[in-house]
Amino acid sequence: MTSHLRPLGSSGLDVFPLALGGNVFGWTADRDQSFAVLDAYTAGGGNFIDTADVYSAWVPGNEGGESERVLGEWLAARGNRDEVVIATKVGAHPSYKGLSATTIKAAAEESLRRLGTDYIDLYYTHYDDPSVPVEEFTVALDQLVRDGKVRAVAASNISADRLRESLDFAEREGLTKYTALQPHYNLVSRDTYEGELQEVASQAGLSAVPYYALASGFLTGKYRVGGDAVQSARAEGAAKHLQTERGRKVLAVLDEVAGAHSAEIATVALAWLAARPTVVAPIASARTVEQLPALLAVADLTLTDAELAKLTAASA
């Protein structure tokens, strides 16, 4: 399966074309379910796991760090730390909000502790913090890399201007630069990435690792006009796409292309995303092992130029 791996920007990391989202670990998937999903993902050739220090602080009784802790316990139990690429994020944990240099340093130490590792492969600034000059957080991230605690750095939820500013400063000062970008991007949400942000990423050679790749489940095809209500923590957000002409058009073309390949609708939606300029690995999460095959299958599904064009037109 190693032939499926793709280089992640200039990071030196090679990743599977589907990143496994860790937001469900310790939330809608308990420890045993999480271990089962992680085992099945890696058994299927996957090696790229995405989490954040804030997951899942929004759950009553949680404080944040639950996902990292479950992941750390799994890494310890399997003894496979060197075989997987672990991405986590800083800036949104209730106790470590923002991107000041002291916050970044302290939050990284906490993430390393929970993950039970001495290095993070890919460290994201989770949300931009306009109160902090780019110079401050760029230097702080560079220091983590120099200290051997982080291998590569990336950005999520950042404007094109601030991204460019950080890249230019790092270039000028010879500091570690962002190598990847995690934008909100999928077939029913294209303007959240396409345009100036994508242009900056492309010019700088950044790899995109999109989140909400399946639009909170809408692009799995389980939400239909007149269909039964789906019981899910994200059902309301997904179902709203059924009210739009774009959503309905996209589903119709997904049905057609999936039929031609005897593939799952989710696989086709991910394959379109994985074929977009700059995109290296969409992120999708699985609460159960049964949800994984459709996600992993993106590595083996190549859509024709005509199919890609049809999906692109439907989603315009």
Stockholm file with secondary structure:
# STOCKHOLM 1.0

chainA/1-316         MTSHLRPLGSSGLDVFPLALGGNVFGWTADRDQSFAVLDAYTAGGGNFIDTADVYSAWVPGNEGGESERVLGEWLAARGNRDEVVIATKVGAHPSYKGLSATTIKAAAEESLRRLGTDYIDLYYTHYDDPSVPVEEFTVALDQLVRDGKVRAVAASNISADRLRESLDFAEREGLTKYTALQPHYNLVSRDTYEGELQEVASQAGLSAVPYYALASGFLTGKYRVGGDAVQSARAEGAAKHLQTERGRKVLAVLDEVAGAHSAEIATVALAWLAARPTVVAPIASARTVEQLPALLAVADLTLTDAELAKLTAASA
#=GR chainA/1-316 SS CGGGCEECTTSSCEECSSEEECTTBTTTBCHHHHHHHHHHHHHTTCCEEECCTTTTTTSTTCCSCHHHHHHHHHHHHHTCGGGSEEEEEEBEETTEESCCHHHHHHHHHHHHHHHTCSCEEEEEECSCCTTSCHHHHHHHHHHHHHTTSEEEEEEESCCHHHHHHHHHHHHHHTCCCEEEEECBCBTTBCTTTTTHHHHHHHHHTCEECCBSTTGGGGGGTCCCTTCCCCCCTTHHHHHGGGGSHHHHHHHHHHHHHHHHHTCCHHHHHHHHHHTSTTBCCCEECCSSGGGHHHHHGGGGCCCCHHHHHHHHHHTC
#=GC SS_cons         CGGGCEECTTSSCEECSSEEECTTBTTTBCHHHHHHHHHHHHHTTCCEEECCTTTTTTSTTCCSCHHHHHHHHHHHHHTCGGGSEEEEEEBEETTEESCCHHHHHHHHHHHHHHHTCSCEEEEEECSCCTTSCHHHHHHHHHHHHHTTSEEEEEEESCCHHHHHHHHHHHHHHTCCCEEEEECBCBTTBCTTTTTHHHHHHHHHTCEECCBSTTGGGGGGTCCCTTCCCCCCTTHHHHHGGGGSHHHHHHHHHHHHHHHHHTCCHHHHHHHHHHTSTTBCCCEECCSSGGGHHHHHGGGGCCCCHHHHHHHHHHTC
//
